[in-house]
């Protein structure tokens, strides 16, 4: 049956993993509005796992940054970083740190940006990922440049370039060349502001940027080529090579026009106007800049707007047109003041958001800590309730709790279970002749010996006074009897005189194996009867129920 128009119009919803994959592709293609929408769809899906939510937040951090929404970028980044840190995902941590560094750097929160680039480098190196380390070094170079540390910025840029050469990846190679070239351009402009010769940083940057343009052309990447040509034009202007700068400017403008890179095209128009001005054609340059100001798209480029007003102020002032110069001067400062206020507002809001997220995280950690404390307190109380305070062995309450479970396992399978009743011989004389404190020491010493012959699967219990019970899991009667014989020998040979002069102690033991369908009381009664038989036969010995054990001498 053929499909109807209604059938064909139905769109199958994307799965969460498909949405994440599409959002990543959108990030690579610069489609940040679409990518942000896809990532937000993941967060809105109640079926998304914590990892999927964190991945969506990581993508939103980048998308929102590229869209200029710094608050949302930082908020999502910090939440993603919290998850990836808690789960030890070092690669994801490095990636998020890199994006957060750009966000904080863009609004001049350089110390915070520096914190994130250091985190990015540390995480990248810890996970041994060279590509992640490249991006971390590259971002670190940009941040140090924004902080005015040109020397460190160049050093990091060179490290990134050297690492990119080992990756054999066209994108990282281009970014390394272009970013280092841009770093030299920033250094050159700072040098000019100090009225010093900037030819060397201009030349260094020019060589790198020429290489970046050539690489972008070979890759067939028009966006990369347009970006690199923009930097190339600025460097050529700085070196006074106006003809070549004009040619690269025209080529870059054509690339932007064909591919719709409107923001870059506006920047190139400004550069072309600067070239005309540098050639001494002030009237033509003024007309070009005035035409740019009339372009509504320039309103979205406040830095360029300020630059245009400043240039027009300077040109009108030089031409004696003081009224027009004053008007541009006032607009220049108004734009600069607005930019400063917007940046300050963003800084304050981002710091507030960061503090709120940190506070929420601390509250969660506090709640988790309180839960752990309560659990530990409950465990401590349970331990106290089930432990003999003197010997630190289990008590009768623990016996009542553990023994039925051990018997159930034994009776369901074929594993034997044995009980051994152990009692000091003539313990009353120890207390009477040496004191109750020494008696307590004797009991504690025996407890240590009991632990030495038992395993984690066994149970050692102080039944009361000087009487103890051992329950041997998965142990035959012969093996349990042998263990008790070792215990009896250990007690006899112990250096009791170290506790009190003339002190000597022995114990007797009775052992019984659990019979099929036997009750607890019947089983332990047989072990107790075996103990009394050991005492009847002279003490300081072991007797197994149903077996006649020779006297130990």
C-alpha positions in Angstrom: 0.0 0.0 0.0 1.6 3.3 -1.0 2.5 5.9 1.6 0.2 8.8 2.0 1.3 12.4 2.4 0.3 12.1 6.1 2.5 9.1 6.6 5.5 10.8 5.0 5.0 13.9 7.1 5.5 12.0 10.3 8.9 12.6 11.7 10.4 9.9 13.9 11.7 11.5 17.1 15.5 11.2 17.6 16.8 9.1 20.5 18.9 10.7 23.2 22.1 9.4 21.7 21.1 10.6 18.3 20.3 14.1 19.7 23.7 14.2 21.3 25.4 13.1 18.1 23.6 15.8 16.1 24.5 18.4 18.6 28.1 17.5 18.3 27.9 17.8 14.5 26.2 21.1 14.9 29.1 22.3 17.1 31.6 21.2 14.4 29.6 23.0 11.7 29.1 26.2 13.7 25.3 25.7 13.9 25.2 26.6 17.5 21.5 27.6 17.8 20.5 24.2 16.4 23.0 22.4 18.5 21.9 24.1 21.7 18.3 23.2 21.0 19.2 19.5 20.5 21.2 19.5 23.7 18.4 21.1 25.6 16.0 18.4 24.3 18.2 15.8 26.0 18.0 17.7 29.3 14.3 17.9 29.0 14.0 14.1 28.5 13.2 12.4 31.8 14.8 9.2 30.4 18.2 10.7 30.0 20.9 9.2 32.2 23.2 11.3 34.4 26.0 10.7 31.9 23.8 11.8 29.0 22.7 14.9 30.9 26.4 15.7 31.6 27.2 15.2 27.9 24.4 17.6 26.9 25.6 20.2 29.4 29.2 19.9 28.0 27.8 20.6 24.5 25.6 23.5 25.8 28.7 25.0 27.4 30.2 25.4 23.9 27.0 26.3 22.1 26.0 29.0 24.6 29.5 30.4 24.5 29.5 30.8 20.7 26.0 32.4 21.0 27.4 35.0 23.5 25.3 33.7 26.4 28.1 33.5 28.9 25.9 33.0 31.9 24.3 29.9 30.5 27.6 28.6 29.2 29.3 28.9 32.6 26.3 27.5 34.5 26.1 24.4 32.3 29.9 24.0 32.2 30.2 24.0 36.0 27.4 21.4 36.3 29.0 19.2 33.7 32.4 19.6 35.3 31.0 18.5 38.6 29.7 15.2 37.2 32.8 14.4 35.2 35.0 15.2 38.2 33.0 13.0 40.5 33.1 10.1 37.9 36.8 10.5 37.1 36.3 11.3 33.3 39.6 13.2 32.8 39.1 13.8 29.0 35.7 15.3 29.5 37.0 17.4 32.4 39.8 18.8 30.1 37.3 19.7 27.4 34.9 21.5 29.7 37.8 23.4 31.4 38.9 24.6 28.0 35.4 26.0 27.1 35.0 27.6 30.5 38.4 29.2 30.2 37.2 30.9 26.9 34.0 32.0 28.5 35.7 33.6 31.5 38.5 35.1 29.3 35.9 36.7 27.0 34.5 38.8 29.8 37.9 39.5 31.4 37.6 37.2 34.4 41.2 36.2 33.7 42.1 34.7 37.0 39.2 32.4 36.8 40.0 31.6 33.2 43.6 30.8 34.2 42.3 28.4 36.9 40.4 26.5 34.2 43.2 26.3 31.7 45.5 24.9 34.4 42.7 22.3 35.1 42.5 21.5 31.4 46.2 20.9 31.1 46.4 18.8 34.2 43.4 16.6 33.2 44.7 16.2 29.7 48.1 15.1 30.8 46.7 12.8 33.5 44.6 10.9 30.9 47.5 10.9 28.4 45.5 12.4 25.5 47.8 14.5 23.3 44.9 16.1 21.4 43.3 17.3 24.6 46.7 18.6 25.8 47.0 20.6 22.6 43.7 22.3 23.0 44.5 23.0 26.7 47.8 24.6 25.7 46.2 26.6 23.0 43.5 27.9 25.3 46.2 28.7 27.9 48.1 30.7 25.4 45.0 32.8 24.6 44.3 33.4 28.3 47.8 34.5 29.1 47.7 36.8 26.1 44.5 38.4 27.4 46.2 38.9 30.7 49.0 40.8 29.0 51.6 38.1 29.6 52.9 38.1 26.0 56.0 36.1 26.7 54.2 33.3 28.4 51.5 33.4 25.7 54.0 32.9 22.9 55.8 30.1 24.9 52.6 28.2 25.3 51.6 28.8 21.7 54.9 27.3 20.6 54.3 24.3 22.8 50.9 23.8 21.2 52.3 24.2 17.7 55.0 21.6 18.4 52.4 19.2 19.8 50.1 19.8 16.8 52.9 18.7 14.5 52.8 15.2 16.1 49.0 14.8 15.8 48.9 15.0 12.0 45.4 16.6 12.2 44.6 19.5 9.8 42.3 21.3 12.2 44.8 21.4 15.1 47.6 22.4 12.8 45.6 25.3 11.5 44.5 26.4 15.0 48.1 26.2 16.3 49.4 28.3 13.4 46.6 30.9 13.4 46.5 31.2 17.2 50.2 31.7 17.6 50.1 34.2 14.7 47.3 36.1 16.5 49.4 36.0 19.7 52.2 37.8 17.9 49.7 40.3 16.5 48.5 41.1 20.0 52.1 41.5 21.1 52.8 43.8 18.2 49.9 46.0 19.0 50.9 46.2 22.7 54.4 47.2 21.5 53.0 49.9 19.3 51.0 51.3 22.2 54.3 51.8 24.0 55.7 53.7 21.0 58.2 50.9 20.4 59.3 49.1 17.2 56.9 46.2 16.5 58.3 45.0 13.3 59.7 41.8 14.8 56.4 40.5 16.3 54.6 41.5 13.1 57.1 39.6 11.0 57.0 36.5 13.3 53.2 36.5 13.1 53.1 37.1 9.4 55.2 34.0 8.6 52.8 31.8 10.7 49.7 33.4 9.3 50.8 32.9 5.7 51.3 29.3 6.5 47.8 29.1 8.1 46.3 30.6 5.0 48.0 28.1 2.7 47.0 25.2 5.0 43.3 26.4 5.0 43.4 26.6 1.2 44.8 23.1 0.8 42.1 21.8 3.2 39.4 23.6 1.3 38.1 25.3 4.5 36.8 28.8 3.5 36.0 29.7 7.1 39.5 29.0 8.3 40.9 30.8 5.2 38.8 33.9 5.9 39.9 34.1 9.6 43.6 33.7 8.7 43.3 36.3 5.9 41.9 38.8 8.4 44.9 38.3 10.7 47.2 38.5 7.6 45.8 41.8 6.6 46.3 43.3 10.1 50.0 42.2 10.1 50.7 43.5 6.6 49.2 46.9 7.5 51.4 46.9 10.6 54.4 46.3 8.4 53.4 48.9 5.9 52.8 46.4 3.0 49.6 48.0 1.9 49.3 46.6 -1.6 49.5 43.0 -0.5 47.2 43.8 2.5 44.6 45.2 0.1 44.7 42.2 -2.1 44.3 39.8 0.8 41.5 42.0 2.2 39.6 41.8 -1.1 40.0 38.0 -1.3 38.9 37.6 2.3 35.9 39.8 1.7 34.9 37.8 -1.3 35.1 34.6 0.7 32.9 36.1 3.4 30.4 37.4 0.9 30.1 34.0 -0.8 29.8 31.9 2.3 27.8 34.3 4.5 30.5 35.1 7.1 28.9 38.5 7.9 30.8 39.2 11.1 34.2 38.6 9.4 33.1 40.6 6.4 32.4 43.6 8.6 35.9 43.2 10.2 37.5 43.2 6.7 35.6 46.3 5.6 37.1 48.0 8.6 40.6 46.9 7.7 40.1 48.1 4.1 39.0 51.5 5.5 42.2 51.5 7.6 44.2 50.9 4.5 42.7 53.8 2.7 43.4 56.0 5.7 47.0 54.7 5.9 47.4 55.8 2.2 46.4 59.3 3.2 43.0 59.2 1.5 41.1 60.6 4.5 37.9 61.6 2.8 37.5 58.2 1.1 38.4 56.4 4.4 35.9 58.6 6.3 33.2 57.8 3.7 33.9 54.1 4.0 33.7 54.2 7.8 30.5 56.3 7.8 29.0 53.7 5.5 30.0 51.0 7.9 28.3 52.8 10.8 25.1 53.0 8.8 25.2 49.2 8.5 22.8 47.8 11.2 24.9 44.7 11.5 27.7 46.8 13.0 25.5 47.4 16.1 26.1 43.7 17.0 29.9 44.4 17.0 30.5 46.8 19.9 34.3 46.5 19.7 34.3 47.4 16.0 31.8 50.2 16.6 34.1 51.7 19.2 37.0 51.3 16.8 35.1 53.1 13.9 34.1 56.0 16.1 37.6 56.4 17.4 39.1 56.4 13.9 36.5 58.9 12.7 37.1 61.1 15.7 40.8 61.1 14.8 40.3 61.8 11.1 37.8 64.6 11.6 40.0 66.2 14.3 43.0 66.0 11.9 40.8 67.6 9.1 39.7 70.4 11.4 36.1 69.2 11.5 35.8 69.6 15.2 32.1 69.4 15.6 32.0 66.0 13.8 35.1 64.9 15.7 33.4 65.7 19.0 30.3 63.8 18.0 32.3 60.7 17.2 34.4 61.1 20.4 31.2 61.1 22.5 29.8 58.1 20.7 33.2 56.3 21.1 33.2 56.8 24.8 29.5 56.0 25.1 30.1 52.6 23.3 33.2 52.0 25.5 31.3 52.8 28.6 28.4 50.6 27.6 30.8 47.7 26.9 32.5 48.2 30.2 29.2 48.2 32.1 28.0 45.1 30.2 31.2 43.3 31.0 31.0 44.3 34.6 27.4 43.1 34.8 28.3 39.8 33.2 31.3 39.4 35.5 29.1 40.1 38.6 26.3 37.8 37.4 28.7 35.0 36.4 30.4 35.2 39.8 27.0 35.1 41.5 26.0 32.1 39.4 29.3 30.4 40.2 28.9 31.0 43.9 25.3 29.7 43.8 26.4 26.5 42.0 29.3 26.1 44.5 26.8 26.7 47.4 24.4 24.1 46.0 27.3 21.7 45.6 28.4 22.3 49.2 24.9 21.7 50.4 24.7 18.4 48.5 28.1 17.4 50.0 26.9 18.5 53.4 23.8 16.3 53.1 25.9 13.4 51.8 28.3 13.8 54.7 25.4 13.9 57.2 24.0 10.7 55.7 27.5 9.1 56.0 27.8 10.2 59.6 24.4 8.8 60.4 25.2 5.6 58.7 28.5 5.3 60.6 26.8 6.2 63.8 24.2 3.5 63.1 26.9 1.0 62.3 28.8 2.0 65.5 25.6 1.5 67.5 25.0 -1.8 65.8 28.6 -2.9 66.4 28.3 -1.9 70.1 25.0 -3.9 70.4 26.6 -7.0 68.9 30.1 -6.8 70.3 31.4 -7.8 73.7 32.9 -4.6 75.1 35.9 -6.4 76.8 37.1 -8.9 74.2 35.7 -7.2 71.1 34.3 -10.6 70.1 30.7 -11.1 69.0 28.1 -11.4 71.9 25.0 -13.5 72.3 22.9 -11.0 70.3 25.3 -11.4 67.3 25.1 -15.1 67.8 21.3 -15.1 67.6 21.5 -13.0 64.4 24.2 -14.9 62.6 23.8 -18.5 63.6 20.4 -19.2 61.9 21.8 -17.7 58.6 25.0 -20.0 58.9 22.9 -23.0 59.7 20.6 -22.3 56.8 23.5 -22.3 54.3 24.9 -25.5 55.8 21.6 -27.4 55.7 20.8 -26.3 52.2 24.1 -27.5 50.9 26.6 -30.1 51.8 29.0 -27.8 53.7 29.6 -29.0 57.3 29.2 -26.7 60.2 30.9 -27.3 63.6 30.5 -25.6 67.0 33.2 -25.6 69.7 32.4 -24.6 73.3 35.5 -23.3 75.1 35.9 -22.6 78.8 38.8 -21.7 81.1 39.8 -24.3 83.6 39.5 -23.0 87.2 39.1 -19.4 86.1 37.7 -18.4 89.5 41.2 -18.9 91.0 42.6 -16.4 88.5 40.2 -13.7 89.8 40.7 -14.7 93.4 44.5 -14.9 93.4 45.4 -12.2 90.8 42.5 -9.9 90.7 39.7 -9.1 88.3 41.8 -6.8 86.3 44.2 -9.6 85.5 41.2 -11.8 84.8 40.1 -9.3 82.2 43.6 -9.4 80.6 43.4 -13.2 80.5 40.1 -13.1 78.7 41.4 -10.5 76.2 44.5 -12.6 75.5 42.3 -15.6 74.8 40.1 -13.5 72.4 43.2 -12.8 70.3 44.0 -16.5 70.2 40.5 -17.2 69.1 40.8 -14.7 66.2 44.1 -16.4 65.2 42.4 -19.8 64.5 39.2 -18.4 62.9 38.4 -17.0 59.4 36.2 -14.2 58.3 33.5 -16.8 57.5 33.7 -18.2 61.1 32.1 -16.8 64.2 33.8 -16.2 67.6 31.4 -15.4 70.5 31.9 -14.6 74.1 28.9 -16.5 75.6 29.4 -15.2 79.1 32.0 -15.0 81.8 35.0 -17.2 80.8 33.0 -19.3 78.3 33.3 -18.9 74.5 31.8 -20.4 71.4 33.4 -20.9 68.0 31.3 -21.7 64.9 33.4 -23.1 62.1 31.9 -22.6 58.6 32.5 -25.3 55.9 34.7 -27.3 58.3 34.7 -31.0 59.1 34.6 -32.3 62.7 38.2 -33.5 62.4 39.4 -30.1 61.2 37.5 -28.2 63.8 38.9 -30.5 66.5 42.4 -30.0 65.2 41.9 -26.2 65.3 40.8 -26.4 68.9 43.7 -28.6 69.8 46.0 -25.9 68.5 44.1 -23.4 70.6 44.4 -25.5 73.8 48.2 -25.9 73.2 48.5 -22.1 72.5 46.8 -21.3 75.8 48.9 -23.8 77.7 52.2 -22.4 76.2 51.3 -18.7 76.6 53.5 -16.5 78.7 50.9 -15.9 81.3 53.5 -14.8 83.9 54.0 -11.6 81.9 50.5 -10.6 83.2 51.0 -11.7 86.7 53.7 -13.7 88.6 52.8 -17.4 89.0 49.9 -17.1 86.6 49.1 -20.2 84.5 46.0 -20.9 82.5 44.4 -23.7 80.5 41.2 -24.2 78.6 39.0 -27.1 77.7 36.9 -27.5 74.5 34.0 -29.5 73.3 33.2 -29.8 69.6 30.1 -31.0 67.8 29.2 -31.2 64.1 25.7 -30.0 63.0 23.5 -33.0 62.1 20.9 -32.8 59.3 17.6 -31.2 60.6 19.2 -30.6 64.0 17.9 -27.7 66.1 20.3 -25.0 67.4 19.6 -25.9 71.1 20.3 -29.6 70.4 23.5 -28.9 68.5 24.9 -26.5 71.1 23.8 -28.9 73.9 25.9 -31.6 72.4 28.9 -29.3 72.1 28.4 -28.2 75.7 28.2 -31.9 76.8 31.5 -32.5 74.9 33.1 -29.6 76.9 32.0 -31.1 80.2 33.4 -34.5 79.1 36.7 -32.8 78.3 36.7 -31.3 81.8 35.7 -34.7 83.4 38.7 -36.3 81.7 41.1 -34.0 83.3 40.7 -30.5 81.6 43.3 -28.9 79.3 42.0 -30.9 76.3 39.5 -31.2 73.5 36.6 -33.7 73.3 34.5 -34.1 70.1 30.9 -35.3 70.4 30.8 -39.0 69.3 34.6 -39.3 69.1 36.9 -40.5 71.9 39.9 -38.1 71.8 43.1 -39.2 73.6 44.3 -37.1 76.5 46.6 -34.4 75.5 49.8 -34.3 77.6 
